[in-house]
Amino acid sequence: MEITPEQQLIAQARRGDIEAFEAILEPSITPAHKYACSFLHDPSLAEDAVQEACVRAWRKLGNLRVGSSFQPWFLGIVARQCRDQMRGRWWRMIRMPNTETLRSDLPEDAALRRAVLREALGELTERGRQVLILRLYLDLPWSDVASVAGLTEAGARTRYYRALERLRFTRGSQEVLT
C-alpha cells in the first residue's frame, strides 16, 4: 500500500508535529465552518464549534484509522461539536408565515425563501439534514458523506434521496426547491 502525502502528515502529527497537523487541518477549516454554519445558523457560534473541534481533533488524532482521510473524520467531530452546542442551550427555529400569501417581486423574497428552506431543513431528521448539507452544500463525494454520517455509501444515498423527497413535500418549500 502506497503512503499518501496526507498519511505522512498524519503520522508526523501523531508524533506531536504541530506544523504537520496544521498542514492537514488547513484545507478542512473552510468546509468545516460552512458545515457548522449550516447547523447553527450563526457564524460566530460556528467559529467556536470549529475551534473546539480543532482542539478535539488534535487530542484524538490517534483515533483516526490508519489509511483514512482526515477531512471526513474531522467533519464528524465538527458535527458532534455542533450537536453538543445545540443541546447546551435553548435551540429554536423562527416560524415564518406561509410563503403563498407573501409571494411578490420584492427584494425580500429571496430572504424569505431561504428562511422557509431553513425551516424545512429543521424539520428533517438530523441524519437526513446532515447528508443533504454534506452533499449539496459542501459538495463532498459519496464516500466522504457516508464516512462523516457514519453510514455506508448506499445508506447515505438513501437518506439523501428520502430527505430531498421530504423537502419537496414540506409546506412552503415546494416553491423554494423548484
N, C-alpha and C positions, 0 to 999 in steps of 0.2 A: 504494500500500500504506500503510495507516494504521499509525503507530508506537504501540505499546502503552506503558503506563507502565513495564513491566518492561524493554522495549527501550531506553527513555530512560535508565533507571537503569544498564543495562549499558553504554550509550555513555558515560555520565558516569564510570563505574568504569574503563572502558578509558583514560580521560584522567587517571586517577590519583585520582579522588574516592573516598576510603576509606569515607565515610558512605554513598555510593550502593552500594558493594559490600556493606557490612553490611546495607543495606536489602534487597538481593536475596538475600543469603545467609541471613538470619534465618529465613524460613519453611521453609528446607530443612534446618536443623540437626536438628530432632527426627526427621523421617523418615530422615535420613542416619544418626543414631545408632541408630535401630531396625534399619535395614538392616545396619549394621556389627555390631550385637549378634547378629543372626541368622547372620552369617558366622563371627564369632569366639567367640561364646558366653561373652563376658567383657565386662561394661560398661566397665571401665577400659581394656581394650585397644581397645574400640570408640571410646571417647572420644579416645584417642590417634590412632586412624586418622582420625577425623573432623577433628581439629585439623590433622593433616598434610595432609589433603585440602583444607582451607580455604586453607592456605598455597599448595598447588599450584594451586588454582583461581585465586587472586589472581595468581600468576605467569603462568598460562596463559590468562587471560581473553581474550587476543587470539585464541586458537584457537577460541573459541565462534563458530559460524557466525552471521552476521547473520540475525536473524529466528527463531533457535532459542530454545527455552525454556531457562532456566537450570537448573531442578531436575533434569531427566533427565541433562543434561551433568554436573552436579555429582555425582549418584549414581553415574555411571560412574567418576568419579575416586575416589569412596569405595570402590567395588568393587575397583578396581585397587590401592588402598592396602591393603585387607584381604588381597588375594591376596599382595601383597608381604610383609605381616606374617606370613602363614601360611607362606610359603616361607622366611622368615628364621629360623624356629625349628622345633623338633621339634613337629609337629602330630599330635595323637592324638584318638581318639574312645574313650570308655569303653563297653565292650561290656556290655550289660545281659542278664540271663538271660531266657529265654523267658517272655513275659508269661502264657502259658496256665497255667503252674504256679504263678504268683503271684497269680492273679485272686482278689480278695476285696473286701470293702467297707471296707477300712482307708483312713484318710486319705492314706496314701502312694500310693494307686492313681493319683491324678491326676499326681503327680510321675513315677511310673514310666511312665505312658502318654506323658508329654512326652519322657522320655528315649528311649523306643522310637521315637517320631516323629523326634526329633533324629538318632538313629542311621540311620533310614530315609532321612532327608533327606541325610545324609552319604554315602549310597551312590549318590545320583543324580549325574549329570554336573554339572559346575559351572554350565553354562548353564541346565540344567533347574531346578536349585535356585535360581538367580538369578531366573528368570522366575516361579517359584512365589512366592518371597518378595516380589518387586515387586508381583505381582498380588494375592495373598491377604493378606499381612501389611501392606504399605503402601497397598494399595487404589488403585494407580495405574491410569490409563486405559491401554488397549492401546497407544496411540501412544507414551506415555512408557515403557512397559515395553519396547517394541521399540527405542526410541531408546537407553535405558540398556544393553540387552543387545546392541546392535549388530546387530539383526535387522530384517526387515520385520515389519509387523503380523501378516501371515499366518504368518511363521516363528515369531514369539513365541507365537501361539496354538497352533501345532503343538507346540512344545516344552512349553508349559504342559500341554496335554492328555496328551501322552506321559509327562511327569513324574508327573502325577496317576495315570495308569494304573500306572506302575511302583510308586508308593507304595502303591496299593491291593493289589498283589500281593507286596509285601515282607513277609517273615515277621515276624509280630508286629504289623505296623502295621494290619492289617485291622480290628482292634478299635478302634484309635485313630481311624481315619477314618470309621467307621460311627456 
